[in-house]
Amino acid sequence: DYVALFDETQGKIDVQGWITLTNNSGTTFSNASTLLVAGSVGQSQGVRPRNYRPPSPPGNAAGTETADRERLGDFYVYPLADRTTIANAQQKQVSFLDVSGSPAAKAYYYRNDWLGRSDEARSADTVLRFSSSREGGLGDALPSGTVRVYMRDVRGQPQFIGESNIGHTPMGSRLALKTGEAFDVKVQPTIEKRERLSGDKWRTTMRYRVTNARDAAVTVELGQGGLDSWWKDTRIESESQPSERTNADEALWKVAVPANGETIVNAVFITRF
């Protein structure tokens, strides 16, 4: 597990990594040296169905840096600095990572599925971005686990704001973790017009109303998904501001929204459905 303390004003994050030790062996281990071996061990489990994974916020990318850790085949070994004692039937947590002041930033992201529309505005996702790189990051490979994120309130007390799971993450990776949904930042997608151009060709006009009830301007990353999920030759005929294709399936607009204001994005798609 990981505990992350995010300072939005400074754009910094402090991260502690904790190993949970559970002893059900029937024996007490006293003053024992402990190693964490991180990786996924292959096990024969027969044929398993593919699990659906919802789209992640943009910004995740696997790293290519080699961590300064002992290797065991394709696993990393994390020797704990201090010896530990754990009794039978006891569970305890031991720290293996402690990094302060690593750069981090908050973002807002909303993904609309193809032909998605809503009668009311829906919250954008709140996303926390940081890196595990040696320069400008946490500087380590990260075993899989749950990242619990906190921020300090006006009294200086840390308050829980959300959590997200990570897989085994190489050093040098970029991480974008959804921590929750924004209270004051909303998106309402609507289908303005849909017309058949020929047998299997359609023109779809979309309108996205992006609102901001905060007292500061924000940028919302607005994604339109489903563009090439089941067909090809999708193109954007016109749009009120330039988009970028994050992949074959999604167009992304970075929408600037003023404080206590709104921005409208319009786009016309030509598709085979």
N, C-alpha and C positions, 0 to 999 in steps of 0.2 A: 504494500500500500504506500501511497505517497500523500504527503500533506504539503500543499502549496499556498503560500501567503502572497497575494497579488496586491501591488501598490500601483493603482491606475495612474495617479498623478505623476509618479516618477518613472512609470513604464518599466518596473522591475518586479521580479518574482523570487521568493525564497522557497526552496524545495528541500524537504526531508524525505528520505526513503526508509521504509520500515519493513523488516521481515517478521512475519508472524510464525513463531515456533510453537508447535503443539506436540506434547509428549504423552502418548498413550501406550508406551512400551512396557509398562509395569516396573520400570527402573528409573531411579533418579540419576541424572547426569550432573556431576559436580565439577565446577571449574573446567568446563569442556571447551575445546576449540571447535568452532563451527564454520562450515563452508556453505554458501548458497551456490548451487549450480543452476544457472538460468538457461532455459531453452525448452523446446517441445520434444518430448520423447515419443517416438513412433510406437503405437500399439495397434495390434490387429483387432478390429471391431466389426469386421464384415462390411457390407455395403451400407453406407449412410446417405440419407438424402442431403442435397445441397441446402444449406441454410440461407435464407434471404438476409442480406445486410443492407440496411438503409444507407442512402448516400451520406458520405461524411462531408463536413464543411470544407471548402477549398482551402488549401494551404498545407495539407499533409504531404510529406515527401520523405522517402527512405534515404538515410544518410549513407555515406561511403567512407567514413573515417574509421580507423581501427582503434578500439579502446585500449587503454593501458591496463588491461586485465589479463589474468591467467586464462589460458584457453584449454578446453577439454573437448577435443573433436570440434564440433560446431556449437559448443556451449561456452558460456562465460562462467568463470568461477569467482565468487566474491567472498574472500576470507573475512570474517568479522574481526575487527581490530582487538576487541577484548574478549576474554574467555567469559563464558556464561554458565550459570547453574539453573537447571530446570527440573522440577520435581515431576514425578508421575502424575498424570491427569492435570497438568498445568499448561496454560497457554500464556505466552508473553511475546512482546514485541521488542526487537533489537534494531538499532539504526545501522544502515549501511551507506547512506548518502546524505550529505548536508552541504547545500550550495546556497549562497546568498547573493542577491543583487544581479541575477541574470536578466537580460533584456526580455521583455514580454509586452504584449499589446492586446487590447480588447477589440473585437470586431462584431458587426451584426451581419447575419446571413439569413436569407429566406429563399427557399427553393419551391417553385411552383411546378407541379406535375403537368404533363401535357393535357390540354383542355381543362385544366384546373380553374375553378372559379369559386368565389365565396360571396355570400350575401352580407358578410360582415368582415371587418379587418381582423387579421390574425397576427399574433406576435412573431417578430423575427427572433431567430436563435441568437443567443449571446455566445460568442466564441472567444476562447483564450488561445493566443498563439505565442509559442516560444520555440527554442531550439535546443537540441542536445549536443551541439557542436563544441569542439574544444575552444574555438575562438568565438566569443559572444554567445555562449550557451551553457548548458549544464556540464558539458565536458565529460560525458560518460555514456556508456550503453545502458539502457534502462530495461530491466526485466518487466514482464507484463504485470499489470496490476490496476488498481483503481486510484485515480488522482482526485483527491478531495480538495476543493479550492475555497480559500477564505479571503475576506477583505476586512480591514479594520473600519469600524464605525466612527462617528464623530467623537466618541468617548475613548477611542483607541483600543477597543476590544475587538478581537477577531470574530467575525461572523461567517458562518457557512453559507456559500452562495451556489454550490452545485458540485457535481462530480462527473467523471467520465472515465471509461476504461481505455487502456492502451495495451497493445500487443508488445511482444519483444521488439525493442526499438534500438537500431544501431546508433552509434555515436555519429553526429553530423546530420541527424534527421531534423526535419521541421514538423512541428506538431500543431494541430488546430483542434482544440477540444471544445465540444459543446458543453457549456456549464448550466444552461437553463434557457428560459425564454424572456425576452425583454418586456417589461411592464408598459413602457411608454413608446416603443418603436413598433409600428404595425405596417402590414402590407395587405391590400385588398385587390386581388386579381379579378378581372371580369373579361368575358368574351363580348366584345363590341359587335362583331359581325363574323359570320362564317358562311362561305359560299363555295359551291362546287364549280370549278373551272372546266373540268372535263371528267372522263370516267372515273379516274382515281386521283385527280389533282384537286387540291382545296386551297383556298385563301382564308386565313384566319387572322382577324384583327384583335389584338389583346391590349388591354389597358391595365396598368398597375398603379394604384394610388398608395404612395409611401408616406406615412405620417410620423411626426416626431413631437411628442409632448414634453420633451426635455428642454431645459433652459440653455442648452448648448447644441450647436450643429453636430450632426452625425453623418457618417457615410454608411449606407446599407448596400451590401453585396446581394444583388437580386438575380437569382438564377432561374431560367426557364428550362426545365428538363423535358425528357421524352422526345427530343428532336429526332433521334435516330435509333430509337429502341426497337421498332418493328419494321421500319422502312428506311429507304435511303433518299438521297436527292433533296433533303430539306434545305431551304435557304431563307434568309431574312430579306424580304423585299424592301422594307423601309423600317426605320426606327428613329425615335426622337432623340436618342443619344447613342454614341457608338458602344457596341458590346464586344466582348471577346469570347472565343470558344474555349472553354476550359478543357473540354473533351468533345468527342463526336456527339454526345448526348445533350450537352448543356451550353446555352449562351448565358453570359454573365454581364450584368451592368453594375457599375459602381456608382450608386445614386447618392449625390449630395443632397441632404435634407436640412433646411435651416432650422434654427431653434424655434420651437412652438409653431412649426409650419409643415408644409407638405410639398411633395414633388410628384408629378405625373410622368410615367414612362409609357409610351405607346410603341407597339411593334406589330408588323404585318408579316406573317409566315406563309410560305408556299410549301405545302407538304403533299405526300401521296395518301394522306388520310385526314 
